[in-house]
């Protein structure tokens, strides 16, 4: 998982170009859940800053952390001066400062599960908010999905990231809400979904796939082959489902262990 987590830097510019951002409604929901002012926030695994920009635009003082220097370099090109940037993995962050909000955009599944929630809690003020959001992009047309799966099969069986705790996709509560519900550090766990149905050109969709960690693990020659085969079976316009799941929880005033 660590290798996959650190595979994005070599395609940082493409990640910024082809990955979708986050809607204002998501930030609205986080702020409404908080029920009070959010002045400071820590972002885990900020990537190229797509979520960073969304929260900083609301006047929140964001500290954006990212272990990959190339991703961090791309982030620094586009975030406002109010954002503090720090090259560090989540597990390396000193628990010397606490924040109103700790959030992660499509990044929390890369963190070490052993002390994940105690570390998040240690970075939050009592009553502070933890927010995790993201979702995997899939093809909307089942026939196109079947065709892509068939040509991808010699290279990759699946190209997604499985649920870290094995929660099946049909479960009412998805990860990380499932872990947050079991954690004594957090309460008031809530889950929200934001529907997105964007369309890409065929080459834009290949651009998106070229930033997906499963493909980045393949040797360059195999990447070229699989993208060529997928391109041949795609329609000119590619419809996708790119829903976002948002999980929110509140740091307990007093930990109950």
C-alpha positions in Angstrom: 0.0 0.0 0.0 2.9 2.4 0.8 4.2 1.9 -2.8 0.8 2.7 -4.3 0.4 5.6 -2.0 3.7 7.2 -3.2 3.2 6.4 -6.9 1.4 9.6 -7.8 4.3 12.1 -7.8 5.5 11.0 -11.2 2.2 12.0 -12.7 1.5 15.0 -10.5 0.8 17.4 -13.4 -1.6 14.8 -15.0 -3.3 14.3 -11.6 -4.0 18.0 -11.4 -5.3 18.1 -15.0 -7.5 15.0 -15.1 -8.7 14.4 -11.5 -12.0 16.0 -10.5 -12.2 18.6 -7.8 -14.7 18.9 -5.0 -18.0 20.8 -5.1 -18.8 23.7 -2.8 -21.7 21.8 -1.4 -19.3 19.4 0.2 -17.6 22.2 2.1 -21.0 23.6 3.0 -21.9 20.2 4.6 -18.7 20.1 6.6 -19.2 23.6 8.0 -22.9 23.0 8.8 -22.0 19.8 10.7 -19.3 21.7 12.7 -22.0 24.0 14.0 -19.5 26.7 14.9 -16.6 28.5 13.4 -13.8 26.5 11.7 -10.7 28.7 11.7 -7.9 26.2 11.4 -7.7 22.9 9.5 -5.1 20.2 8.9 -5.2 18.3 5.6 -3.8 14.7 5.4 -2.4 13.7 2.0 -3.2 17.0 0.2 -2.1 15.8 -3.2 -2.2 18.6 -5.7 -4.4 20.7 -3.6 -7.9 20.2 -5.1 -9.6 20.0 -1.6 -7.1 22.4 -0.1 -8.3 25.2 -2.4 -12.0 24.4 -1.6 -11.5 24.9 2.1 -9.0 27.8 1.9 -11.6 29.6 -0.3 -13.8 29.8 2.8 -11.2 31.7 4.8 -10.0 28.7 6.7 -6.3 28.6 7.6 -5.3 25.2 6.1 -2.1 23.4 6.8 -1.7 21.0 3.8 0.5 18.0 4.4 1.8 15.7 1.6 4.7 13.1 1.7 5.4 13.2 -2.1 7.6 16.2 -3.0 6.4 16.3 -6.6 2.7 16.4 -5.6 3.5 19.1 -3.0 5.4 21.1 -5.7 2.2 20.9 -7.9 0.0 22.0 -5.0 2.2 25.0 -4.2 1.5 26.4 -7.7 -2.2 26.9 -7.1 -3.0 27.4 -3.4 -3.3 30.8 -1.8 -0.6 32.3 0.4 -2.8 31.6 3.4 -2.1 27.9 3.1 0.8 26.4 5.0 2.4 23.5 3.3 4.4 20.7 4.9 6.1 17.7 3.4 5.2 14.9 5.8 3.4 11.6 5.9 0.5 11.4 8.3 2.4 9.1 10.6 5.3 11.6 10.8 3.1 14.6 11.9 4.0 15.9 15.4 1.0 16.0 17.6 2.0 19.4 19.0 -0.7 21.5 17.5 -4.5 20.9 17.4 -7.0 22.1 14.8 -10.7 22.7 14.5 -10.9 20.4 11.5 -8.8 17.5 10.2 -9.7 16.4 6.7 -8.6 14.0 4.0 -9.6 13.8 0.4 -9.2 10.4 -1.2 -6.2 9.9 1.1 -7.1 8.3 4.4 -7.1 4.8 3.1 -3.3 5.1 2.5 -2.6 5.8 6.2 -1.5 3.2 8.8 -4.6 1.7 10.3 -3.1 0.8 13.7 -3.0 4.3 15.1 -5.1 6.1 12.5 -7.9 7.3 14.7 -5.9 8.0 17.9 -3.5 10.2 15.7 -6.4 12.1 14.1 -7.9 12.6 17.5 -4.6 13.9 18.8 -4.6 16.5 16.1 -8.1 17.8 16.9 -9.4 20.1 19.6 -12.0 18.4 21.8 -15.2 18.6 19.9 -13.3 19.2 16.6 -14.4 17.7 13.3 -12.9 14.8 11.3 -13.9 14.8 7.6 -13.0 12.2 5.1 -14.3 12.2 1.5 -13.7 10.6 -1.8 -15.0 8.0 -4.2 -13.9 5.8 -7.1 -14.9 6.8 -10.6 -16.5 4.1 -12.7 -18.0 3.9 -16.2 -21.7 4.6 -16.3 -22.5 2.3 -19.3 -22.3 -1.4 -18.2 -21.5 -2.6 -21.8 -18.5 -0.2 -21.9 -17.5 -1.3 -18.5 -17.6 -5.0 -19.6 -15.5 -4.2 -22.7 -12.9 -2.3 -20.7 -12.7 -5.1 -18.1 -12.1 -7.6 -20.9 -9.2 -5.8 -22.5 -7.8 -4.9 -19.1 -7.8 -8.4 -17.8 -4.4 -9.5 -19.0 -2.8 -6.7 -17.1 -5.1 -6.0 -14.1 -8.0 -7.9 -12.6 -9.3 -4.8 -10.8 -8.2 -1.2 -11.0 -9.9 0.1 -7.8 -8.9 0.2 -4.2 -10.8 -2.2 -1.9 -12.4 -1.1 1.3 -9.7 -1.1 4.0 -11.9 -2.9 6.4 -13.6 -5.2 3.9 -17.0 -3.4 4.1 -19.0 -4.5 1.0 -20.2 -1.8 -1.4 -23.9 -2.6 -0.6 -23.5 -1.8 3.1 -25.5 1.2 4.3 -22.4 2.7 6.1 -19.2 2.7 4.1 -15.6 2.9 5.3 -14.2 5.0 7.1 -17.6 5.5 8.8 -17.5 1.9 9.8 -14.2 2.4 11.6 -15.2 5.7 13.1 -18.3 4.1 14.6 -16.1 1.5 16.3 -13.7 4.1 17.6 -13.9 5.4 21.2 -12.3 8.6 20.1 -15.2 9.8 18.0 -19.0 10.3 18.1 -21.9 11.5 15.9 -20.7 9.7 12.8 -22.6 10.8 9.7 -22.4 9.9 6.1 -23.4 11.9 3.0 -23.3 11.3 -0.7 -22.8 13.8 -3.5 -23.8 12.6 -7.0 -21.6 13.5 -10.0 -22.2 12.3 -13.5 -19.4 14.0 -15.6 -18.5 13.2 -19.2 -15.0 12.9 -20.6 -13.6 12.5 -24.1 -12.1 9.1 -24.6 -8.6 10.5 -24.3 -9.5 12.5 -21.2 -10.7 9.3 -19.6 -7.4 7.6 -20.5 -5.7 10.6 -18.9 -7.7 10.0 -15.7 -6.8 6.3 -15.7 -3.1 7.3 -16.1 -3.3 8.8 -12.6 -4.9 5.7 -10.9 -2.5 3.8 -8.6 -3.3 0.3 -10.0 -2.1 1.3 -13.5 0.9 3.2 -12.0 2.1 -0.1 -10.6 2.5 -1.6 -14.1 5.7 -1.3 -16.0 5.6 1.6 -18.5 5.4 -0.8 -21.5 2.4 -2.5 -20.0 0.8 0.9 -19.2 1.1 1.9 -22.8 -0.4 -1.4 -24.0 -3.4 -1.4 -21.6 -4.3 2.2 -22.3 -4.1 1.6 -26.1 -6.5 -1.4 -25.7 -8.9 0.5 -23.5 -8.9 3.5 -25.9 -10.0 1.3 -28.7 -13.1 0.1 -26.9 -14.2 3.5 -25.5 -16.9 5.6 -27.2 -16.0 9.1 -28.3 -17.8 10.5 -25.2 -17.3 8.6 -21.9 -20.0 8.9 -19.2 -18.9 8.1 -15.7 -20.3 7.8 -12.2 -18.0 9.8 -9.8 -20.1 10.0 -6.6 -18.4 11.3 -3.4 -19.0 9.8 0.0 -18.4 12.2 2.9 -17.9 10.9 6.4 -18.0 13.3 9.4 -17.3 12.6 13.1 -16.7 14.6 16.2 -13.8 14.2 18.5 -15.0 13.1 21.9 -14.6 15.7 24.7 -13.3 12.9 26.8 -11.9 9.7 25.4 -13.7 6.7 26.8 -11.1 3.9 26.8 
